[in-house]
Amino acid sequence: MQLTTRILSTKKNIALVAHDHLKDSLLKWCTKNKLQLVQHNLCATGTTGTLIKQQTQLNVTTMLSGPMGGDQQIGALIAEGKIDILIFFWDPLNAVPHDPDVKALLRLATVWNIPVATNQATANALIQSPIFTNEVTIDIPDYQQYLAERTE
Ligand SMILES: O=C(CO)COP(=O)(O)O
C-alpha cells in the first residue's frame, strides 16, 4: 500500500467512546482533563456524549448510541479523515451486541493510522503527548493510488 500524509492540526477532532462499565472512568477522565479537551472539537457516541455534556459541560457532538449505529458513524468519519484521535474505553470483560461494529471502528482507526487510546493509561499518555497540542503529520493510505491500481 502506497502511503501519503495527512496533517492533524493543533485543534483536533477527537472522538470519545466508552462501554457501559467504563463510562464512569471516561467521565472522570474528561473531568480531570477538561481544560485540555475544551480546546478541541469533541464528538462521541450517543450515551457517552450525552453523559459527558451533562457532567462536564463540555461541548460534544453526539452520534447515535453505539448499538444503534454510533460506532459505525464514528468509523465513517475516520475513513473520511474527519477524526484525528479516538479515545475508546472499550470493555474487554463484557460482551456487547454490536461487537462487529466495535471491531470495525477499531479496524478503521488502524487502517487510517490515527492515534487511538483503548484504556485510561494510554489516554493519559496521549493527552500528555505533543500529539494532543501540536500540529502532527501522520502517514495514511494513498487512496487515489489504491484506486488507480485497482482500476487500470
Ligand atoms: O456502545 C458503545 C461503543 O461500542 C458506546 O455507545 P454509547 O455511548 O451510546 O453507550
The ligand as an SDF file (V2000), in Angstrom:
LIG
                    3D

 10  9  0  0  0  0  0  0  0  0999 V2000
  -21.5190    1.0980   22.5880 O   0  0  0  0  0  0  0  0  0  0  0  0
  -20.6840    1.9660   22.5450 C   0  0  0  0  0  0  0  0  0  0  0  0
  -19.4020    1.7300   21.9000 C   0  0  0  0  0  0  0  0  0  0  0  0
  -19.2800    0.4910   21.2730 O   0  0  0  0  0  0  0  0  0  0  0  0
  -20.9430    3.2720   23.1380 C   0  0  0  0  0  0  0  0  0  0  0  0
  -22.2540    3.6960   22.8870 O   0  0  0  0  0  0  0  0  0  0  0  0
  -22.9920    4.6480   23.8980 P   0  0  0  0  0  0  0  0  0  0  0  0
  -22.0830    5.8160   24.1410 O   0  0  0  0  0  0  0  0  0  0  0  0
  -24.2690    5.0420   23.2630 O   0  0  0  0  0  0  0  0  0  0  0  0
  -23.1990    3.8320   25.1640 O   0  0  0  0  0  0  0  0  0  0  0  0
  1  2  2  0
  2  3  1  0
  2  5  1  0
  3  4  1  0
  5  6  1  0
  6  7  1  0
  7  8  2  0
  7  9  1  0
  7 10  1  0
M  END
$$$$
